[in-house]
Amino acid sequence: MLHDRIESGVGVDDPKLVRSFSYIGGKWVGASDGATITVTNPADGSTVGEIAKLSAAESTEAVDAAQEAYASWSTSLPQDRGALLRRWYELMVQNAEDLARIMVAEQGKPISEARGEIAYAASFVEYYAEEAKRPDVEGVTSHLPDAEVELWMEPVGVAALVTPWNFPSAMLTRKAAAALAAGCTVVAHPSAETPFSATALAELAERAGFPAGVFNLVTGDAPTVVALWTADSRVRALSFTGSTEVGRLLYRQSADTVKKLVMELGGHAPVIVFADADLDKAVVETMKAKFATSGQDCLGANRIYVERPVYDEFCRRFTEAAKALSVGRGMDDPDIGPLMNEKAVAKQESHVSDALSKGAKLACGGKRHELGPLFYEPTVLTDVPHDAAILKEETFGPVAPITPFDSEEEIVKRANDTEYGLVAYVHALDPRRIYRLSRSLQFGMVAVNRTKVTGAPIPFGGTKQSGLGREGARMGMQEFMDVKYVCRDWG
């Protein structure tokens, strides 16, 4: 009999939500050799628990289960799929506080942000519970005499989902709810650093009543688990959120089986503040864009450009706001929590050191925080030169580089000078300038005078090497569907 091994506990009302095993074919399974991975709390290094480390053979078993369940699930009534998704959503809402606490324990983000993510994650399930009913047949005017033409939307087959550690719940539901609504069965792999958020959602999916094999979750090392899926011809779609480097690898690995790919990859978001902007609002919104999730967000502001007439004043206000940010452990609900791992902290140190060596000025912060090795002070760098690494690479942490600009033409060129194209933030009041920037910035999303733009009804995604396809909205479900063209002769 399997027993979940949670050494220190997470402090939840329903301990059954903390599961240490994978979920395959409607059963909770461990590794055949008993292998596990230790999951630690980034705030203090304490052990959250041991998660099953499955093998390649068990990864294939998950595809077997999904493939077997596909025939009945793909032909089930859309309203029945929607009803199950609705029940999953309701269970997420009912258990929202426990889900948030699990996330804080393994990911470290402040509890208010974790609660916000659970609400965000649940919103995708609710949205696709309704959207499941609307993959409508589309009529097309026939180009042939005596022929009737129809286009049908059909699920592609088994879908593989690979999710990151920074949004361990929302990235899973955004993918899974869309795929399940479309009629696909899924095999999902969460980050080994934050698996318990995913296993809790699998537990709730089981309680919701999804048939065995429809939703499968495989924990362990990504190279072992996912490589089998990219090579398996039965897996017809792969949806991945993570770094551009890993995205390129999965792209290559999936080539031989010609899968549909949905990839939400790296970001290098510019914030552009013009002299006519509402400066108070621009500071507040840029703080949100930079420091949410302790800066560990692909939408995070990575380059802050301010027009020279208001540059000094913006830097002063922004630095004051950064100095006021609190740093602490997630359950204390600070503004800034720990970073995920040592590699993340080392990157902050490298970027700060490089910028300072090239002439940038340190306005505040600039070192690890006394709370622990994975805490980094909210940091502001001003007068950052164009050749600094931080203006070329994604930082993924609480370091804000600010630099001036002098003209619209100049800043559009600088903002677009990147392989990334996920989101850009613009602060201005001139409507003509707003229109020009919205058109000329080469990004999949443009936020004007605000930070929050995401949500279930919008098609999230980027251009260039920030990804392929869209998540959310009807487009997000259509990524897991193929078009079938039917031409009938009634003669």
C-alpha positions as CSV (number, residue, x, y, z in Angstrom):
1,M,0.0,0.0,0.0
2,L,1.3,3.5,-0.9
3,H,1.8,6.0,1.9
4,D,2.5,9.7,1.2
5,R,5.8,10.8,2.8
6,I,5.5,14.4,3.9
7,E,8.2,14.9,6.5
8,S,7.5,18.3,7.9
9,G,3.9,18.9,6.7
10,V,2.6,22.0,5.0
11,G,0.0,23.1,7.5
12,V,-3.2,22.4,5.5
13,D,-6.7,21.6,6.7
14,D,-6.9,18.6,4.3
15,P,-3.7,16.6,4.5
16,K,-4.9,14.3,1.7
17,L,-4.1,17.2,-0.7
18,V,-0.4,16.7,-0.1
19,R,0.4,13.8,-2.3
20,S,3.9,12.3,-2.8
21,F,3.0,10.2,-5.9
22,S,2.3,10.4,-9.5
23,Y,-1.2,9.9,-10.9
24,I,-1.5,7.5,-13.8
25,G,-4.5,5.7,-15.2
26,G,-6.6,6.7,-12.2
27,K,-4.1,5.4,-9.7
28,W,-1.5,6.9,-7.4
29,V,1.8,5.3,-8.2
30,G,5.4,5.6,-7.0
31,A,8.6,4.8,-8.8
32,S,9.2,1.1,-9.3
33,D,12.6,1.4,-7.7
34,G,11.2,3.6,-4.9
35,A,13.3,6.6,-6.0
36,T,12.2,10.0,-4.8
37,I,13.3,13.7,-5.0
38,T,13.5,15.9,-1.9
39,V,11.5,19.1,-2.2
40,T,12.7,21.9,0.0
41,N,11.3,25.3,1.1
42,P,13.4,28.0,-0.5
43,A,12.8,30.3,2.5
44,D,14.7,28.1,5.0
45,G,15.8,25.0,3.3
46,S,13.5,22.7,5.3
47,T,12.1,19.6,3.7
48,V,8.6,19.9,2.4
49,G,8.5,16.2,1.4
50,E,9.6,13.5,-0.9
51,I,8.1,13.2,-4.4
52,A,8.2,10.1,-6.5
53,K,10.9,10.1,-9.2
54,L,9.4,8.1,-12.0
55,S,11.4,6.3,-14.7
56,A,11.1,6.4,-18.5
57,A,9.0,3.2,-18.5
58,E,6.5,4.8,-16.1
59,S,6.4,7.9,-18.2
60,T,5.4,5.7,-21.2
61,E,2.8,4.0,-19.0
62,A,1.2,7.4,-18.6
63,V,0.9,7.8,-22.4
64,D,-0.5,4.2,-22.6
65,A,-3.3,5.3,-20.1
66,A,-4.0,8.5,-21.9
67,Q,-4.2,6.8,-25.3
68,E,-6.5,4.1,-23.9
69,A,-8.8,6.8,-22.4
70,Y,-8.8,9.0,-25.5
71,A,-11.4,7.2,-27.6
72,S,-14.2,7.6,-25.1
73,W,-13.1,11.0,-23.8
74,S,-12.7,12.6,-27.3
75,T,-16.2,11.4,-28.3
76,S,-17.9,12.4,-25.0
77,L,-20.5,15.1,-25.0
78,P,-18.9,18.6,-24.7
79,Q,-21.3,19.5,-21.9
80,D,-20.3,16.4,-20.0
81,R,-16.6,17.4,-20.2
82,G,-17.7,20.9,-19.2
83,A,-19.5,19.6,-16.1
84,L,-16.4,17.8,-14.9
85,L,-14.3,20.9,-15.4
86,R,-16.8,22.9,-13.5
87,R,-16.7,20.4,-10.6
88,W,-12.8,20.6,-10.7
89,Y,-13.1,24.4,-10.5
90,E,-15.5,24.3,-7.6
91,L,-13.2,22.0,-5.6
92,M,-10.3,24.4,-6.3
93,V,-12.3,27.3,-4.9
94,Q,-13.3,25.2,-1.8
95,N,-9.7,24.3,-1.1
96,A,-8.1,27.5,-2.2
97,E,-6.4,28.3,1.1
98,D,-4.8,24.8,1.3
99,L,-3.6,25.1,-2.3
100,A,-2.1,28.5,-1.5
101,R,-0.3,27.2,1.6
102,I,1.2,24.2,-0.4
103,M,2.5,26.7,-3.0
104,V,4.1,28.9,-0.4
105,A,5.8,25.9,1.2
106,E,7.5,24.7,-2.0
107,Q,7.7,27.9,-4.1
108,G,8.2,30.6,-1.5
109,K,6.0,33.3,-2.9
110,P,4.1,35.6,-0.5
111,I,0.8,34.1,0.7
112,S,-1.3,36.9,-0.9
113,E,0.4,36.2,-4.2
114,A,-0.2,32.5,-3.8
115,R,-3.9,33.1,-3.1
116,G,-4.0,35.3,-6.2
117,E,-2.5,32.5,-8.3
118,I,-5.0,29.9,-7.1
119,A,-7.8,32.2,-8.1
120,Y,-6.1,32.8,-11.4
121,A,-5.6,29.1,-11.9
122,A,-9.2,28.3,-11.1
123,S,-10.4,31.0,-13.5
124,F,-9.0,28.9,-16.5
125,V,-10.9,25.8,-15.4
126,E,-14.1,27.8,-15.0
127,Y,-13.6,29.5,-18.4
128,Y,-13.0,26.2,-20.3
129,A,-15.8,24.5,-18.5
130,E,-18.0,26.9,-20.5
131,E,-15.8,27.0,-23.7
132,A,-15.9,23.2,-24.0
133,K,-19.5,23.6,-25.3
134,R,-18.5,25.8,-28.2
135,P,-16.1,24.1,-30.6
136,D,-18.8,24.8,-33.3
137,V,-19.0,23.4,-36.8
138,E,-18.3,26.3,-39.2
139,G,-20.1,26.5,-42.5
140,V,-18.2,27.5,-45.6
141,T,-19.8,28.5,-48.9
142,S,-19.1,25.7,-51.4
143,H,-16.9,26.4,-54.3
144,L,-18.2,23.3,-56.1
145,P,-21.6,22.7,-57.7
146,D,-23.9,20.2,-55.8
147,A,-21.5,20.0,-52.9
148,E,-21.9,20.9,-49.2
149,V,-18.8,22.0,-47.2
150,E,-18.2,21.9,-43.5
151,L,-15.3,22.4,-41.2
152,W,-15.1,20.4,-38.0
153,M,-12.9,21.1,-34.9
154,E,-11.6,17.8,-33.5
155,P,-9.2,17.1,-30.6
156,V,-5.6,16.3,-31.7
157,G,-5.1,13.3,-29.4
158,V,-2.9,12.9,-26.3
159,A,-1.4,16.2,-25.2
160,A,1.8,16.5,-23.1
161,L,2.0,19.4,-20.7
162,V,5.2,20.6,-19.2
163,T,4.9,23.3,-16.5
164,P,7.4,25.6,-14.6
165,W,8.1,26.3,-10.9
166,N,7.2,30.0,-10.8
167,F,3.5,29.5,-11.4
168,P,3.0,25.9,-10.5
169,S,-0.8,25.9,-10.4
170,A,-1.9,28.4,-13.0
171,M,0.4,27.1,-15.7
172,L,-1.0,23.6,-15.2
173,T,-4.7,24.6,-15.3
174,R,-4.2,27.0,-18.2
175,K,-3.0,24.1,-20.3
176,A,-4.9,21.2,-18.9
177,A,-8.3,22.8,-18.8
178,A,-8.0,23.9,-22.5
179,A,-6.8,20.4,-23.6
180,L,-9.5,18.6,-21.6
181,A,-12.2,20.9,-22.9
182,A,-11.1,20.2,-26.5
183,G,-11.4,16.5,-25.9
184,C,-7.7,15.6,-25.5
185,T,-6.4,13.4,-22.7
186,V,-3.3,14.7,-21.0
187,V,0.0,13.6,-19.6
188,A,1.5,16.4,-17.4
189,H,4.9,16.9,-15.9
190,P,5.4,19.6,-13.2
191,S,8.7,21.0,-12.2
192,A,10.6,18.8,-9.7
193,E,11.0,21.9,-7.5
194,T,7.3,22.5,-7.1
195,P,5.5,19.2,-7.6
196,F,3.1,19.3,-4.7
197,S,0.9,22.1,-6.2
198,A,0.4,19.8,-9.2
199,T,-0.3,16.6,-7.2
200,A,-2.9,18.6,-5.2
201,L,-4.7,19.5,-8.4
202,A,-4.5,15.9,-9.5
203,E,-6.1,14.9,-6.2
204,L,-9.0,17.4,-6.9
205,A,-9.3,16.2,-10.5
206,E,-9.8,12.7,-9.1
207,R,-12.4,13.9,-6.7
208,A,-14.1,15.8,-9.5
209,G,-14.7,12.4,-11.3
210,F,-12.5,12.6,-14.4
211,P,-12.4,9.0,-15.9
212,A,-9.2,7.0,-15.4
213,G,-6.5,7.9,-17.9
214,V,-7.9,11.3,-18.9
215,F,-5.7,13.3,-16.6
216,N,-2.2,11.9,-15.8
217,L,0.5,13.5,-13.8
218,V,4.1,12.2,-13.9
219,T,6.7,13.5,-11.4
220,G,10.4,13.2,-11.6
221,D,13.3,14.5,-13.6
222,A,12.2,16.4,-16.8
223,P,14.8,14.9,-19.1
224,T,13.7,11.4,-18.2
225,V,10.0,12.0,-18.3
226,V,9.6,14.4,-21.1
227,A,12.1,13.0,-23.6
228,L,9.9,9.9,-24.0
229,W,6.9,12.1,-24.8
230,T,8.6,14.1,-27.5
231,A,9.6,10.9,-29.2
232,D,6.2,9.1,-28.8
233,S,4.1,9.5,-32.0
234,R,0.9,9.0,-29.9
235,V,1.5,12.3,-28.2
236,R,0.1,14.7,-30.8
237,A,0.6,18.0,-29.0
238,L,3.2,19.4,-26.6
239,S,2.6,22.5,-24.5
240,F,5.6,23.9,-22.6
241,T,6.2,26.9,-20.4
242,G,9.8,27.7,-19.5
243,S,13.1,29.0,-20.8
244,T,13.8,29.7,-24.5
245,E,16.8,27.4,-24.2
246,V,14.7,24.4,-23.1
247,G,12.0,25.3,-25.6
248,R,14.5,25.1,-28.5
249,L,15.5,21.6,-27.2
250,L,11.9,20.4,-27.0
251,Y,11.3,21.9,-30.5
252,R,14.1,19.8,-31.9
253,Q,13.1,16.7,-30.1
254,S,9.5,16.9,-31.3
255,A,10.5,17.3,-35.0
256,D,10.6,13.6,-35.9
257,T,7.0,13.1,-34.7
258,V,5.7,16.5,-36.1
259,K,3.7,17.5,-33.1
260,K,1.6,20.6,-32.6
261,L,3.6,22.8,-30.3
262,V,2.5,25.5,-27.9
263,M,5.4,27.3,-26.2
264,E,5.5,30.1,-23.7
265,L,9.2,30.9,-23.4
266,G,11.4,33.6,-22.1
267,G,10.6,37.3,-21.9
268,H,12.7,40.5,-21.7
269,A,10.0,43.0,-21.2
270,P,10.7,46.7,-21.7
271,V,8.9,49.4,-19.7
272,I,8.9,52.7,-21.6
273,V,8.0,55.8,-19.7
274,F,7.5,59.0,-21.7
275,A,7.7,62.5,-20.3
276,D,3.9,63.1,-20.7
277,A,3.0,60.0,-18.6
278,D,1.3,60.2,-15.2
279,L,4.5,59.7,-13.3
280,D,2.9,58.6,-10.0
281,K,1.0,55.9,-11.9
282,A,4.0,54.9,-14.0
283,V,6.1,54.3,-10.8
284,V,3.4,52.3,-9.1
285,E,2.7,50.1,-12.2
286,T,6.4,49.6,-12.9
287,M,7.0,48.5,-9.4
288,K,4.3,45.9,-9.9
289,A,5.8,44.8,-13.3
290,K,9.2,44.4,-11.7
291,F,8.7,43.0,-8.3
292,A,5.7,40.7,-8.5
293,T,6.6,37.1,-7.7
294,S,9.9,38.5,-6.5
295,G,10.8,39.3,-10.1
296,Q,10.5,35.6,-11.1
297,D,8.0,36.2,-13.9
298,C,8.4,35.9,-17.6
299,L,6.2,39.1,-17.8
300,G,8.5,40.9,-15.4
301,A,9.9,44.3,-16.3
302,N,13.5,43.6,-17.3
303,R,14.5,46.9,-18.9
304,I,13.1,50.2,-17.7
305,Y,13.5,53.1,-20.2
306,V,12.6,56.6,-19.1
307,E,12.5,59.7,-21.2
308,R,15.2,62.1,-20.1
309,P,13.1,65.1,-19.0
310,V,11.5,63.0,-16.2
311,Y,14.3,60.5,-15.7
312,D,15.8,61.8,-12.5
313,E,12.4,62.3,-10.8
314,F,11.3,58.8,-11.9
315,C,14.5,57.2,-10.5
316,R,14.1,59.1,-7.2
317,R,10.5,57.9,-6.7
318,F,11.1,54.4,-7.9
319,T,14.1,54.0,-5.6
320,E,12.1,55.2,-2.6
321,A,9.4,52.7,-3.4
322,A,11.9,49.9,-3.8
323,K,13.5,50.7,-0.5
324,A,10.1,50.5,1.2
325,L,9.5,46.9,0.0
326,S,9.5,44.3,2.8
327,V,11.4,41.0,2.4
328,G,10.4,37.9,4.3
329,R,9.1,34.4,4.3
330,G,5.9,33.6,2.3
331,M,3.6,33.0,5.2
332,D,4.5,36.4,6.7
333,D,3.1,38.0,3.4
334,P,6.1,40.2,2.5
335,D,6.5,42.1,-0.8
336,I,9.5,40.0,-1.7
337,G,10.1,36.4,-0.9
338,P,13.0,34.1,-1.5
339,L,14.2,33.2,-5.0
340,M,13.8,29.6,-6.1
341,N,17.4,28.4,-6.0
342,E,21.0,29.3,-5.8
343,K,21.3,29.6,-9.5
344,A,18.7,32.3,-9.5
345,V,20.5,34.3,-6.8
346,A,23.8,33.9,-8.6
347,K,22.3,35.4,-11.7
348,Q,21.3,38.5,-9.8
349,E,24.8,38.9,-8.4
350,S,26.3,38.4,-11.9
351,H,24.0,41.0,-13.5
352,V,24.5,43.6,-10.8
353,S,28.3,43.1,-10.8
354,D,28.5,43.4,-14.6
355,A,26.3,46.5,-14.7
356,L,28.3,48.3,-12.0
357,S,31.6,47.4,-13.7
358,K,30.3,49.1,-16.9
359,G,29.3,52.3,-15.2
360,A,25.8,51.8,-13.7
361,K,25.0,53.3,-10.3
362,L,23.6,51.4,-7.4
363,A,20.6,53.3,-6.0
364,C,19.6,50.6,-3.4
365,G,20.1,47.0,-2.6
366,G,22.7,45.0,-4.5
367,K,23.4,42.0,-2.3
368,R,21.8,39.0,-0.6
369,H,19.5,39.7,2.2
370,E,20.3,38.7,5.8
371,L,17.2,36.5,6.0
372,G,18.9,33.6,4.2
373,P,21.0,32.5,1.2
374,L,18.1,32.6,-1.3
375,F,16.9,36.1,-0.4
376,Y,18.1,39.0,-2.5
377,E,17.5,42.7,-1.7
378,P,15.2,44.7,-3.9
379,T,17.8,46.4,-6.1
380,V,17.7,49.5,-8.3
381,L,20.4,50.3,-10.8
382,T,20.4,53.6,-12.7
383,D,22.3,54.9,-15.7
384,V,22.7,51.3,-16.9
385,P,24.7,51.3,-20.1
386,H,23.4,49.6,-23.3
387,D,26.0,46.9,-23.3
388,A,25.2,45.7,-19.7
389,A,24.2,42.0,-19.6
390,I,21.0,42.9,-17.7
391,L,19.7,44.8,-20.7
392,K,20.3,41.9,-22.9
393,E,19.4,38.9,-20.8
394,E,16.3,37.9,-18.7
395,T,17.1,38.6,-15.1
396,F,14.2,36.7,-13.3
397,G,14.7,38.4,-10.0
398,P,14.3,41.6,-8.0
399,V,16.8,43.8,-9.8
400,A,15.5,46.8,-11.7
401,P,17.8,48.5,-14.3
402,I,16.8,52.0,-15.4
403,T,18.3,54.0,-18.3
404,P,17.3,57.2,-20.1
405,F,16.2,57.7,-23.7
406,D,15.8,60.8,-25.8
407,S,13.4,60.0,-28.7
408,E,10.5,57.8,-29.7
409,E,12.4,56.5,-32.7
410,E,15.4,55.6,-30.5
411,I,13.4,53.7,-27.9
412,V,11.4,51.7,-30.3
413,K,14.6,50.4,-31.9
414,R,16.2,49.6,-28.5
415,A,13.0,47.9,-27.2
416,N,12.8,45.7,-30.3
417,D,16.5,44.9,-30.2
418,T,16.0,41.4,-28.6
419,E,15.2,37.9,-29.6
420,Y,12.3,38.0,-27.2
421,G,8.8,39.3,-27.8
422,L,6.4,38.5,-25.0
423,V,5.2,41.8,-23.5
424,A,6.0,45.5,-23.5
425,Y,4.8,48.1,-21.1
426,V,4.2,51.7,-22.3
427,H,3.4,54.8,-20.1
428,A,2.2,57.8,-22.1
429,L,-0.9,60.0,-22.5
430,D,-0.6,61.2,-26.1
431,P,-3.1,58.9,-28.0
432,R,-1.2,59.1,-31.3
433,R,2.0,58.0,-29.6
434,I,0.2,55.2,-27.8
435,Y,-1.1,54.0,-31.2
436,R,2.2,54.2,-32.9
437,L,4.0,52.3,-30.1
438,S,1.3,49.7,-29.9
439,R,1.9,49.0,-33.6
440,S,5.6,49.3,-33.8
441,L,6.6,47.3,-30.7
442,Q,7.4,43.7,-31.8
443,F,5.7,41.9,-28.9
444,G,2.8,39.6,-28.6
445,M,1.2,41.8,-25.9
446,V,1.4,45.5,-25.1
447,A,0.2,47.0,-21.8
448,V,-0.6,50.7,-21.9
449,N,-0.6,52.6,-18.6
450,R,-1.1,49.4,-16.6
451,T,0.6,46.2,-15.7
452,K,-2.0,43.4,-15.3
453,V,-3.2,42.3,-18.7
454,T,-3.6,38.5,-18.4
455,G,-6.7,36.5,-17.7
456,A,-8.6,33.4,-19.0
457,P,-10.4,35.3,-21.8
458,I,-7.3,36.7,-23.5
459,P,-4.8,34.9,-25.9
460,F,-1.6,34.9,-23.9
461,G,1.6,34.5,-25.9
462,G,4.6,36.1,-27.6
463,T,6.4,36.6,-30.9
464,K,10.0,35.8,-32.0
465,Q,11.7,33.4,-29.5
466,S,9.2,34.1,-26.8
467,G,7.1,31.3,-28.0
468,L,4.6,29.7,-30.4
469,G,0.8,29.6,-30.2
470,R,-1.5,31.1,-27.6
471,E,-2.9,30.1,-24.2
472,G,-6.2,31.2,-22.9
473,A,-9.3,32.4,-24.8
474,R,-10.8,30.2,-27.5
475,M,-7.4,30.2,-29.3
476,G,-6.0,28.3,-26.3
477,M,-8.5,25.5,-26.8
478,Q,-8.0,25.5,-30.6
479,E,-4.3,24.8,-30.1
480,F,-5.3,21.3,-29.0
481,M,-7.6,20.8,-32.0
482,D,-7.3,20.1,-35.7
483,V,-9.6,21.3,-38.5
484,K,-11.3,18.6,-40.5
485,Y,-12.8,19.6,-43.8
486,V,-15.8,17.6,-45.1
487,C,-17.1,18.0,-48.6
488,R,-20.3,16.1,-49.4
489,D,-21.9,15.4,-52.8
490,W,-25.7,15.1,-52.5
491,G,-26.1,14.0,-56.2
